[in-house]
């Protein structure tokens, strides 16, 4: 049975990997979310993923650009 917010891949580990890859440059939030969806197939909301990315980026000292809508 599939549960809506239970992911088979580890989303947090994928965010860590993504941020590590972009540690020396800027990463746009839109790009980060698109890459996460591509790599994990997650169906979590953009806001949920943005929150996770922002929290981890702040902890790691990685600059993430919030895209204008």
C-alpha positions as CSV (number, residue, x, y, z in Angstrom):
1,X,0.0,0.0,0.0
2,X,1.3,3.5,-0.9
3,X,1.2,6.2,1.7
4,X,1.2,9.8,0.4
5,X,4.2,11.2,2.2
6,X,6.3,8.0,2.7
7,X,9.1,8.1,0.2
8,X,11.1,5.0,-0.8
9,X,14.3,7.1,-1.4
10,X,15.7,9.2,1.4
11,X,14.7,12.8,0.4
12,X,16.9,14.4,3.1
13,X,20.0,12.5,1.9
14,X,19.2,13.6,-1.7
15,X,18.9,17.2,-0.6
16,X,22.3,16.9,1.2
17,X,23.8,15.5,-2.0
18,X,22.2,18.2,-4.1
19,X,23.5,21.0,-1.9
20,X,27.0,19.5,-1.7
21,X,27.1,19.5,-5.5
22,X,26.2,23.3,-5.5
23,X,28.2,24.3,-2.5
24,X,30.4,26.8,-4.4
25,X,27.7,28.4,-6.5
26,X,24.1,29.6,-6.3
27,X,21.2,27.2,-6.6
28,X,17.7,28.4,-7.5
29,X,14.9,26.9,-5.4
30,X,13.0,26.1,-8.6
31,X,16.0,24.2,-10.0
32,X,16.5,22.4,-6.7
33,X,12.9,21.3,-6.5
34,X,13.0,20.1,-10.1
35,X,16.2,18.1,-9.5
36,X,14.7,16.5,-6.3
37,X,11.6,15.4,-8.2
38,X,13.7,14.1,-11.0
39,X,16.0,12.1,-8.7
40,X,13.5,10.8,-6.2
41,X,10.1,10.9,-7.9
42,X,8.6,12.5,-4.8
43,X,5.1,13.9,-4.8
44,X,5.6,16.2,-1.8
45,X,4.5,19.8,-2.3
46,X,6.8,22.4,-3.6
47,X,6.4,24.3,-0.3
48,X,7.3,21.2,1.7
49,X,10.4,20.6,-0.4
50,X,11.4,24.3,-0.3
51,X,11.2,24.2,3.5
52,X,13.5,21.2,3.7
53,X,15.9,22.7,1.2
54,X,16.0,26.0,3.0
55,X,16.6,24.4,6.4
56,X,19.4,22.2,5.1
57,X,21.0,24.9,3.0
58,X,21.1,27.3,6.0
59,X,22.7,24.5,8.1
60,X,25.3,23.9,5.4
61,X,25.9,27.5,4.5
62,X,24.8,27.1,0.9
63,X,23.1,30.0,-0.9
64,X,19.7,29.2,-2.4
65,X,18.0,31.8,-4.6
66,X,14.2,32.1,-4.0
67,X,12.7,32.4,-7.5
68,X,10.1,35.1,-8.2
69,X,6.8,33.8,-9.2
